[in-house]
Amino acid sequence: MVRSIVKSILSPLVIRVKATALAATTTSILATILTTINPAQAVDFNFSWKGDNGYSATGAFSYDETNAPEVISESGAGSTKFLQSLSVSFFDPAQNLLESGSSVVNGVSSDRFLRFDFDTQSQNISVLDADIGGTAYNYFLTDLRTPSGEVVAPGITTFNLFYRPNGTPFLDSSSSVQVTPASVPEPTMTVGALVVGGLGIALRRKKASARKVSASTQASNSQ
């Protein structure tokens, strides 16, 4: 009789202890998953520009989202802060390729005139000065220079295309650059699936353990 009373008192405590231990184990497993799997760091975007005179440009860029601020701002040559890549191709009104190349590769800019401001929330390029040629003869797209060649602050002029053989001959302009996310699955989705799966397994084990303890308690009480 005394044995049955003691078991009936201790059984709920055993269930709680096992549940607590299981929760701690689950937390440890999930922490291991999150620390051993590197979530998506590179976010990829495509962009396009269409001038009023028929010239156009297409390009792509990526940035490190790990600690990226709301607005990514890059300038000059050398190691970038967040931008991992930036490439652009220029076309004439007949869609013939004029020039193509990259000004940022693996987080390093080769363009001393680079200016790039991107709002990660609105996905809008507000400042752009892309000079991919790196020579005295190249095309470049910028909203920091008026069609007459005057250097201005951001937001004053349109996005203008120039060709630089001697001086800065103006070719075309447009009021905006269109940005679209690249359709590539992000590894962070895989991490999320693993986390959800881990939680599901932990809950099933917890329920199975609770049923076993409950069945054992009932059997002991019936003796």
SULURTA-V794679 format. One record per residue. RES is the residue in three letters. OMEGA is omega in degrees with one decimal (NA if undefined). NEAR is the number of other ideal C-beta (glycine too) atoms within 12 Angstrom. D_CENTER is the distance of its C-alpha to the mean C-alpha in whole Angstrom. Layout:
# SULURTA-V794679
res:RES omega:OMEGA near:NEAR d_center:D_CENTER
res:RES omega:OMEGA near:NEAR d_center:D_CENTER
This chain:
# SULURTA-V794679
res:MET omega:-179.9 near:9 d_center:65
res:VAL omega:-179.5 near:8 d_center:64
res:ARG omega:180.0 near:12 d_center:61
res:SER omega:179.8 near:17 d_center:60
res:ILE omega:-179.7 near:12 d_center:59
res:VAL omega:179.3 near:15 d_center:58
res:LYS omega:-179.8 near:22 d_center:55
res:SER omega:178.0 near:20 d_center:55
res:ILE omega:-174.4 near:15 d_center:54
res:LEU omega:-175.7 near:19 d_center:51
res:SER omega:177.1 near:25 d_center:50
res:PRO omega:178.3 near:16 d_center:47
res:LEU omega:179.2 near:16 d_center:46
res:VAL omega:179.5 near:23 d_center:46
res:ILE omega:-178.9 near:23 d_center:43
res:ARG omega:179.9 near:17 d_center:41
res:VAL omega:-179.8 near:17 d_center:41
res:LYS omega:178.7 near:25 d_center:40
res:ALA omega:178.7 near:23 d_center:37
res:THR omega:178.9 near:16 d_center:36
res:ALA omega:179.1 near:18 d_center:36
res:LEU omega:178.8 near:26 d_center:34
res:ALA omega:178.8 near:20 d_center:32
res:ALA omega:178.7 near:16 d_center:31
res:THR omega:179.1 near:20 d_center:31
res:THR omega:179.0 near:26 d_center:28
res:THR omega:179.8 near:18 d_center:26
res:SER omega:179.8 near:16 d_center:27
res:ILE omega:-178.8 near:23 d_center:25
res:LEU omega:178.1 near:25 d_center:22
res:ALA omega:178.2 near:15 d_center:22
res:THR omega:179.0 near:15 d_center:22
res:ILE omega:-174.4 near:25 d_center:20
res:LEU omega:-177.8 near:19 d_center:17
res:THR omega:-178.5 near:12 d_center:18
res:THR omega:178.5 near:12 d_center:19
res:ILE omega:-178.6 near:21 d_center:16
res:ASN omega:-179.0 near:15 d_center:13
res:PRO omega:-177.3 near:22 d_center:10
res:ALA omega:177.6 near:22 d_center:7
res:GLN omega:-177.2 near:20 d_center:6
res:ALA omega:174.8 near:26 d_center:5
res:VAL omega:-173.1 near:30 d_center:3
res:ASP omega:177.6 near:27 d_center:7
res:PHE omega:170.2 near:34 d_center:9
res:ASN omega:175.6 near:27 d_center:13
res:PHE omega:-179.9 near:34 d_center:16
res:SER omega:-180.0 near:25 d_center:19
res:TRP omega:-179.4 near:37 d_center:22
res:LYS omega:-178.0 near:26 d_center:26
res:GLY omega:-179.6 near:29 d_center:29
res:ASP omega:-179.2 near:20 d_center:32
res:ASN omega:176.4 near:18 d_center:34
res:GLY omega:174.4 near:19 d_center:32
res:TYR omega:-179.0 near:33 d_center:30
res:SER omega:177.7 near:32 d_center:26
res:ALA omega:173.0 near:42 d_center:23
res:THR omega:-179.2 near:27 d_center:20
res:GLY omega:-179.7 near:36 d_center:17
res:ALA omega:175.1 near:31 d_center:14
res:PHE omega:176.5 near:42 d_center:11
res:SER omega:178.3 near:34 d_center:8
res:TYR omega:-179.7 near:36 d_center:7
res:ASP omega:-175.5 near:28 d_center:6
res:GLU omega:-174.2 near:24 d_center:4
res:THR omega:179.5 near:16 d_center:8
res:ASN omega:-175.8 near:12 d_center:10
res:ALA omega:176.7 near:25 d_center:8
res:PRO omega:179.2 near:18 d_center:11
res:GLU omega:177.8 near:16 d_center:11
res:VAL omega:177.0 near:22 d_center:13
res:ILE omega:-179.1 near:34 d_center:12
res:SER omega:-179.7 near:25 d_center:15
res:GLU omega:177.1 near:37 d_center:16
res:SER omega:173.1 near:24 d_center:20
res:GLY omega:-179.7 near:22 d_center:22
res:ALA omega:179.2 near:19 d_center:23
res:GLY omega:-178.7 near:17 d_center:22
res:SER omega:178.1 near:18 d_center:19
res:THR omega:179.4 near:32 d_center:16
res:LYS omega:-177.5 near:26 d_center:14
res:PHE omega:-178.0 near:31 d_center:10
res:LEU omega:-178.8 near:43 d_center:11
res:GLN omega:-179.4 near:31 d_center:11
res:SER omega:175.6 near:32 d_center:13
res:LEU omega:179.2 near:41 d_center:15
res:SER omega:-178.7 near:29 d_center:17
res:VAL omega:175.9 near:42 d_center:20
res:SER omega:-179.1 near:28 d_center:23
res:PHE omega:-177.8 near:35 d_center:26
res:PHE omega:176.3 near:28 d_center:29
res:ASP omega:-177.9 near:21 d_center:32
res:PRO omega:177.7 near:17 d_center:33
res:ALA omega:-180.0 near:11 d_center:35
res:GLN omega:171.7 near:15 d_center:31
res:ASN omega:-179.6 near:14 d_center:32
res:LEU omega:178.7 near:17 d_center:30
res:LEU omega:-177.1 near:29 d_center:30
res:GLU omega:179.8 near:32 d_center:28
res:SER omega:179.1 near:21 d_center:25
res:GLY omega:-177.4 near:27 d_center:23
res:SER omega:177.0 near:29 d_center:20
res:SER omega:175.7 near:40 d_center:20
res:VAL omega:178.8 near:38 d_center:17
res:VAL omega:178.5 near:22 d_center:17
res:ASN omega:175.4 near:16 d_center:15
res:GLY omega:179.0 near:23 d_center:14
res:VAL omega:179.5 near:21 d_center:18
res:SER omega:175.8 near:34 d_center:19
res:SER omega:-175.2 near:27 d_center:23
res:ASP omega:-178.7 near:35 d_center:23
res:ARG omega:178.3 near:15 d_center:25
res:PHE omega:-174.8 near:29 d_center:25
res:LEU omega:167.3 near:36 d_center:21
res:ARG omega:-176.8 near:36 d_center:20
res:PHE omega:175.8 near:44 d_center:16
res:ASP omega:-177.0 near:31 d_center:15
res:PHE omega:177.0 near:34 d_center:12
res:ASP omega:-175.9 near:20 d_center:12
res:THR omega:179.6 near:26 d_center:9
res:GLN omega:-179.8 near:12 d_center:11
res:SER omega:-177.9 near:12 d_center:14
res:GLN omega:-177.2 near:23 d_center:11
res:ASN omega:173.4 near:23 d_center:14
res:ILE omega:-177.9 near:40 d_center:15
res:SER omega:179.0 near:27 d_center:18
res:VAL omega:179.4 near:30 d_center:19
res:LEU omega:169.8 near:44 d_center:20
res:ASP omega:-174.8 near:37 d_center:22
res:ALA omega:-179.6 near:47 d_center:21
res:ASP omega:-171.3 near:39 d_center:24
res:ILE omega:-173.8 near:34 d_center:24
res:GLY omega:-178.2 near:26 d_center:27
res:GLY omega:179.3 near:22 d_center:28
res:THR omega:179.5 near:16 d_center:32
res:ALA omega:-179.6 near:13 d_center:34
res:TYR omega:-179.5 near:18 d_center:34
res:ASN omega:176.9 near:27 d_center:31
res:TYR omega:173.8 near:38 d_center:29
res:PHE omega:-177.7 near:40 d_center:26
res:LEU omega:-176.5 near:52 d_center:24
res:THR omega:170.6 near:42 d_center:24
res:ASP omega:177.9 near:35 d_center:25
res:LEU omega:-180.0 near:32 d_center:27
res:ARG omega:-179.7 near:33 d_center:30
res:THR omega:177.3 near:20 d_center:32
res:PRO omega:178.1 near:25 d_center:34
res:SER omega:177.7 near:15 d_center:37
res:GLY omega:-179.0 near:17 d_center:35
res:GLU omega:177.8 near:15 d_center:35
res:VAL omega:-176.7 near:19 d_center:32
res:VAL omega:177.2 near:19 d_center:31
res:ALA omega:178.4 near:15 d_center:28
res:PRO omega:175.4 near:23 d_center:25
res:GLY omega:-177.2 near:16 d_center:26
res:ILE omega:-177.2 near:18 d_center:29
res:THR omega:179.7 near:26 d_center:29
res:THR omega:173.7 near:27 d_center:27
res:PHE omega:-171.1 near:41 d_center:25
res:ASN omega:179.4 near:39 d_center:28
res:LEU omega:-179.9 near:42 d_center:28
res:PHE omega:169.9 near:40 d_center:31
res:TYR omega:-171.0 near:26 d_center:33
res:ARG omega:167.9 near:26 d_center:34
res:PRO omega:173.4 near:14 d_center:37
res:ASN omega:-171.7 near:9 d_center:39
res:GLY omega:-178.6 near:13 d_center:38
res:THR omega:178.7 near:28 d_center:35
res:PRO omega:179.5 near:20 d_center:36
res:PHE omega:-179.5 near:27 d_center:34
res:LEU omega:-172.0 near:32 d_center:34
res:ASP omega:179.3 near:29 d_center:32
res:SER omega:174.8 near:28 d_center:29
res:SER omega:-173.4 near:28 d_center:27
res:SER omega:-175.3 near:16 d_center:26
res:SER omega:173.0 near:21 d_center:22
res:VAL omega:-178.8 near:38 d_center:19
res:GLN omega:-178.5 near:21 d_center:18
res:VAL omega:177.1 near:27 d_center:14
res:THR omega:177.3 near:18 d_center:13
res:PRO omega:174.3 near:18 d_center:10
res:ALA omega:-175.6 near:20 d_center:11
res:SER omega:178.4 near:9 d_center:12
res:VAL omega:179.2 near:16 d_center:11
res:PRO omega:179.9 near:14 d_center:11
res:GLU omega:177.2 near:20 d_center:8
res:PRO omega:179.5 near:18 d_center:10
res:THR omega:177.1 near:21 d_center:10
res:MET omega:178.1 near:15 d_center:12
res:THR omega:178.2 near:18 d_center:14
res:VAL omega:179.5 near:22 d_center:14
res:GLY omega:179.4 near:20 d_center:15
res:ALA omega:178.0 near:17 d_center:18
res:LEU omega:179.0 near:22 d_center:19
res:VAL omega:179.2 near:24 d_center:20
res:VAL omega:178.8 near:16 d_center:21
res:GLY omega:179.2 near:18 d_center:23
res:GLY omega:177.8 near:25 d_center:24
res:LEU omega:179.9 near:21 d_center:25
res:GLY omega:178.6 near:17 d_center:27
res:ILE omega:-179.2 near:20 d_center:29
res:ALA omega:179.7 near:26 d_center:30
res:LEU omega:178.8 near:18 d_center:31
res:ARG omega:178.5 near:16 d_center:34
res:ARG omega:179.8 near:22 d_center:35
res:LYS omega:179.7 near:25 d_center:36
res:LYS omega:179.7 near:18 d_center:38
res:ALA omega:179.3 near:17 d_center:39
res:SER omega:-180.0 near:26 d_center:40
res:ALA omega:179.7 near:23 d_center:42
res:ARG omega:179.8 near:16 d_center:44
res:LYS omega:179.9 near:18 d_center:45
res:VAL omega:-179.6 near:26 d_center:46
res:SER omega:179.6 near:20 d_center:48
res:ALA omega:179.5 near:16 d_center:50
res:SER omega:179.7 near:20 d_center:51
res:THR omega:-179.9 near:24 d_center:52
res:GLN omega:179.3 near:16 d_center:54
res:ALA omega:179.4 near:14 d_center:56
res:SER omega:-178.5 near:20 d_center:57
res:ASN omega:-178.8 near:19 d_center:58
res:SER omega:-179.9 near:11 d_center:60
res:GLN omega:NA near:12 d_center:62
